[in-house]
């Protein structure tokens, strides 16, 4: 289980990481950080949504005779003042032990997931995972993880801070870009020391970008997807200029990303332009597959 700020994921599988069979693959838009992400708390309504979802997961785990169980919690729960209360209630009511991981451990799992997809090569890639609470950046190749860091600048945090009207106004975009410039100094220093050849977006918003580019894109059958030159720029431009109604009416955008896709587009565009990266790919494997690789290892 990957218990993120926006979405709770449940993956039940058997086999080995190179050839595993999915038995259950659920993703529920819990929106745990709704209204409280920048206040360091989980508000009552999303709190109860999370508890209900964990009870549902518990039933599916039991129904499928699952023996080895791991639940990983990230930004929202590790930063919330009432995160411990949530974990205790899940243990009592759903019988699931939740492990909170720090940003470095989260980044390591993401690298392992991307590596398991087979997308990495001998070249150094910059992996970016845009979550609701945090964004992880990893530099690595198929042989090694070279550098990693987690930044508390996830889409839910950026949206609450900068995206209040639709379309997002130029002044808000400028303010967001300046904020990223100030927050990501460590990343820029790392890339100066360790040049990267391409950008790999790990699941999340990049899956939506792929669906917007290619109507035939099938998430269930795809591990990796390479964006053609200019496609990602075109799609992110559309998202940045769009209204809520336009995004809501687009069948390629799942409801939980209808609003957050705007700030996700902005951070993606910012990184591409700042680091002059034109070659971009999607990896549908992420943290949960990285955890699975460790469990099956």
C-alpha positions as CSV (number, residue, x, y, z in Angstrom):
1,X,0.0,0.0,0.0
2,X,1.2,3.5,-1.0
3,X,-0.6,5.9,1.2
4,X,-0.1,9.3,-0.5
5,X,-1.4,12.8,0.1
6,X,-3.9,12.5,-2.7
7,X,-4.3,8.9,-3.4
8,X,-4.2,5.6,-1.5
9,X,-2.9,2.7,-3.7
10,X,-3.3,-1.0,-3.0
11,X,-1.3,-3.5,-5.1
12,X,-1.6,-7.2,-4.5
13,X,0.7,-9.3,-6.7
14,X,2.5,-12.6,-6.9
15,X,5.6,-13.8,-8.7
16,X,8.9,-11.9,-9.0
17,X,9.5,-8.2,-9.8
18,X,10.5,-8.9,-13.4
19,X,7.4,-10.8,-14.1
20,X,4.7,-10.4,-11.5
21,X,0.9,-10.9,-11.8
22,X,-1.4,-8.3,-10.5
23,X,-4.3,-9.7,-8.5
24,X,-5.6,-6.3,-7.2
25,X,-4.6,-2.8,-8.2
26,X,-6.7,-0.2,-6.6
27,X,-6.3,3.6,-6.3
28,X,-8.7,5.6,-4.2
29,X,-8.7,9.4,-4.3
30,X,-8.7,9.9,-0.5
31,X,-7.3,13.5,-0.7
32,X,-5.9,13.2,2.8
33,X,-4.2,16.6,2.5
34,X,-7.4,18.5,1.5
35,X,-7.6,21.8,3.3
36,X,-4.9,21.0,5.8
37,X,-1.8,20.1,3.9
38,X,0.0,23.5,4.6
39,X,-1.3,23.6,8.1
40,X,0.2,20.3,9.2
41,X,-3.0,18.5,10.0
42,X,-5.5,16.1,8.5
43,X,-9.0,17.6,8.6
44,X,-11.9,15.4,9.9
45,X,-13.6,14.6,6.5
46,X,-10.4,13.4,4.7
47,X,-9.3,11.7,7.9
48,X,-12.5,9.6,7.9
49,X,-12.2,9.0,4.1
50,X,-8.7,7.5,4.8
51,X,-10.0,5.3,7.6
52,X,-12.8,4.0,5.4
53,X,-10.4,3.3,2.5
54,X,-8.0,1.4,4.8
55,X,-10.9,-0.8,6.0
56,X,-11.8,-1.6,2.4
57,X,-8.1,-2.4,1.7
58,X,-8.1,-4.7,4.7
59,X,-11.0,-6.7,3.4
60,X,-9.4,-7.1,0.0
61,X,-6.2,-8.2,1.6
62,X,-8.1,-10.8,3.6
63,X,-10.2,-12.0,0.7
64,X,-7.1,-12.6,-1.4
65,X,-5.2,-14.6,1.3
66,X,-2.4,-12.1,1.2
67,X,0.5,-13.2,3.4
68,X,3.2,-10.5,3.1
69,X,1.8,-7.0,3.8
70,X,3.4,-3.5,3.8
71,X,1.8,-0.1,4.1
72,X,4.0,2.9,3.4
73,X,2.9,6.4,4.3
74,X,4.6,9.5,2.9
75,X,4.3,13.3,3.1
76,X,0.8,14.0,4.5
77,X,1.1,11.5,7.3
78,X,4.7,12.1,8.2
79,X,4.0,15.9,8.6
80,X,0.6,15.9,10.1
81,X,0.2,16.6,13.9
82,X,-2.6,14.0,14.0
83,X,-0.8,11.5,11.8
84,X,-0.1,9.2,14.8
85,X,-3.8,9.2,15.7
86,X,-4.6,8.1,12.1
87,X,-2.0,5.3,12.3
88,X,-3.4,4.1,15.6
89,X,-7.0,4.0,14.3
90,X,-6.0,2.1,11.2
91,X,-4.2,-0.5,13.3
92,X,-7.3,-0.8,15.6
93,X,-10.0,-0.7,13.0
94,X,-8.3,-2.2,9.9
95,X,-5.6,-4.4,11.5
96,X,-2.9,-2.8,9.2
97,X,0.4,-1.5,10.5
98,X,1.5,1.7,8.7
99,X,5.2,2.5,8.3
100,X,6.0,6.2,7.8
101,X,9.1,6.7,5.6
102,X,11.1,9.9,5.3
103,X,11.8,11.6,2.0
104,X,15.1,9.9,1.4
105,X,13.6,6.4,1.8
106,X,10.6,7.4,-0.4
107,X,13.0,8.5,-3.1
108,X,14.9,5.2,-2.8
109,X,11.7,3.2,-3.3
110,X,10.8,5.4,-6.4
111,X,14.2,4.7,-7.9
112,X,13.7,0.9,-7.3
113,X,10.3,1.1,-9.0
114,X,11.6,2.9,-12.0
115,X,14.6,0.6,-12.3
116,X,12.2,-2.4,-12.2
117,X,10.4,-1.1,-15.3
118,X,13.5,-1.4,-17.4
119,X,13.4,2.2,-18.5
120,X,16.8,3.2,-17.1
121,X,19.9,2.9,-19.2
122,X,23.7,3.6,-19.0
123,X,22.9,7.3,-19.2
124,X,22.2,9.4,-16.1
125,X,18.5,10.3,-15.9
126,X,16.7,12.7,-13.6
127,X,13.6,11.0,-12.1
128,X,10.8,13.3,-10.9
129,X,7.9,12.0,-8.8
130,X,5.2,14.7,-8.3
131,X,3.2,13.8,-5.3
132,X,0.5,15.7,-3.5
133,X,2.7,16.6,-0.5
134,X,6.2,16.2,-1.8
135,X,8.3,16.0,-5.0
136,X,11.2,13.5,-5.2
137,X,14.1,14.1,-7.5
138,X,16.5,11.3,-8.1
139,X,19.6,11.1,-10.4
140,X,20.6,7.6,-11.4
141,X,21.0,5.0,-14.1
142,X,20.4,1.3,-14.4
143,X,23.5,0.5,-12.3
144,X,23.2,2.9,-9.4
145,X,21.3,5.6,-7.6
146,X,23.7,8.6,-7.5
147,X,21.7,11.4,-5.8
148,X,18.3,11.8,-4.3
149,X,16.3,14.4,-2.3
150,X,12.7,15.0,-1.4
151,X,11.2,18.5,-1.4
152,X,7.9,19.4,0.4
153,X,6.5,21.2,-2.7
154,X,3.9,18.7,-3.8
155,X,0.9,19.5,-6.0
156,X,-1.5,19.9,-3.2
157,X,0.8,22.3,-1.4
158,X,1.5,24.4,-4.5
159,X,-2.2,24.5,-5.5
160,X,-3.3,25.7,-2.1
161,X,-0.6,28.3,-2.1
162,X,-0.7,29.6,-5.7
163,X,-3.7,28.3,-7.7
164,X,-6.9,30.2,-6.6
165,X,-8.5,31.2,-9.8
166,X,-8.9,29.7,-13.3
167,X,-7.1,30.0,-15.6
168,X,-4.2,30.5,-13.3
169,X,-3.1,34.1,-13.7
170,X,0.4,35.1,-15.0
171,X,1.3,36.7,-11.6
172,X,0.6,33.4,-9.8
173,X,2.8,31.5,-12.3
174,X,5.6,34.0,-11.8
175,X,5.3,33.7,-8.0
176,X,5.2,29.9,-8.3
177,X,8.4,29.8,-10.5
178,X,10.2,32.1,-8.1
179,X,9.2,29.8,-5.2
180,X,10.6,26.8,-7.1
181,X,13.8,28.7,-7.8
182,X,14.3,29.3,-4.1
183,X,13.3,25.8,-3.0
184,X,15.3,23.7,-5.5
185,X,18.8,25.0,-5.1
186,X,20.1,21.6,-3.9
187,X,18.7,20.0,-7.1
188,X,20.4,22.6,-9.4
189,X,23.7,22.2,-7.6
190,X,23.4,18.4,-8.0
191,X,22.8,18.6,-11.7
192,X,25.8,20.9,-12.1
193,X,27.9,18.2,-10.6
194,X,26.1,15.2,-12.2
195,X,24.8,16.1,-15.7
196,X,21.6,14.3,-16.8
197,X,20.5,13.4,-20.3
198,X,16.8,13.1,-19.9
199,X,13.8,13.5,-17.6
200,X,11.7,10.5,-16.4
201,X,8.3,11.3,-14.8
202,X,7.3,8.7,-12.3
203,X,3.5,7.9,-12.6
204,X,1.0,10.4,-11.2
205,X,0.6,13.5,-13.4
206,X,2.8,12.1,-16.1
207,X,0.2,9.3,-16.7
208,X,-2.3,12.1,-17.3
209,X,0.1,13.8,-19.7
210,X,0.5,10.6,-21.6
211,X,-3.3,10.0,-21.8
212,X,-3.8,13.6,-23.1
213,X,-1.1,13.1,-25.8
214,X,-2.2,9.6,-26.9
215,X,-5.9,8.6,-26.7
216,X,-4.9,4.9,-27.0
217,X,-2.6,5.0,-24.0
218,X,-3.5,2.1,-21.7
219,X,-2.2,2.5,-18.2
220,X,-2.8,-1.2,-17.3
221,X,-0.7,-2.4,-20.2
222,X,2.1,0.2,-20.2
223,X,5.3,0.4,-18.2
224,X,6.9,3.2,-20.1
225,X,6.0,5.9,-22.6
226,X,8.2,8.3,-24.5
227,X,6.9,11.7,-25.3
228,X,7.6,13.0,-28.8
229,X,9.4,16.3,-29.1
230,X,7.1,19.1,-28.4
231,X,4.1,17.0,-27.2
232,X,4.7,17.6,-23.5
233,X,5.1,21.4,-24.0
234,X,1.9,21.5,-26.0
235,X,-0.1,19.5,-23.4
236,X,1.2,21.4,-20.4
237,X,0.5,24.7,-22.2
238,X,-3.1,23.6,-22.6
239,X,-3.4,22.6,-19.0
240,X,-1.9,25.9,-17.8
241,X,-4.4,28.0,-19.9
242,X,-7.4,25.8,-19.2
243,X,-10.4,26.4,-16.9
244,X,-11.7,24.0,-14.3
245,X,-14.7,23.2,-16.5
246,X,-12.5,22.4,-19.5
247,X,-10.4,20.0,-17.4
248,X,-13.4,18.5,-15.7
249,X,-14.9,17.7,-19.1
250,X,-11.8,16.0,-20.4
251,X,-12.1,12.2,-20.0
252,X,-8.4,11.8,-20.0
253,X,-8.0,13.6,-16.7
254,X,-9.0,11.6,-13.6
255,X,-11.1,13.6,-11.1
256,X,-8.3,13.8,-8.4
257,X,-6.0,15.5,-10.9
258,X,-8.5,18.0,-12.5
259,X,-7.1,20.9,-10.5
260,X,-3.7,19.7,-9.4
261,X,-2.6,19.0,-13.1
262,X,-2.2,22.8,-13.5
263,X,0.6,23.1,-10.9
264,X,2.0,19.7,-12.0
265,X,2.3,21.1,-15.5
266,X,4.0,24.3,-14.2
267,X,6.6,22.4,-12.2
268,X,7.3,20.0,-15.1
269,X,7.7,22.9,-17.5
270,X,9.9,24.8,-15.1
271,X,12.3,21.8,-14.6
272,X,12.4,21.1,-18.4
273,X,13.3,24.8,-19.1
274,X,15.6,25.3,-16.2
275,X,17.7,22.2,-16.9
276,X,17.2,22.3,-20.7
277,X,15.7,18.8,-20.9
278,X,13.9,18.0,-24.1
279,X,13.8,14.2,-23.9
280,X,11.1,13.1,-21.5
281,X,9.6,9.7,-20.7
282,X,6.9,8.3,-18.3
283,X,7.4,5.4,-16.1
284,X,4.2,3.9,-14.6
285,X,6.2,2.2,-11.9
286,X,6.8,4.2,-8.8
287,X,6.9,3.8,-5.0
288,X,4.6,0.8,-4.7
289,X,6.5,-1.2,-7.3
290,X,9.8,-0.2,-5.5
291,X,8.3,-1.6,-2.3
292,X,7.2,-4.7,-4.2
293,X,10.7,-5.2,-5.6
294,X,12.1,-5.2,-2.0
295,X,9.4,-7.6,-0.8
296,X,10.0,-10.0,-3.7
297,X,13.7,-9.5,-3.6
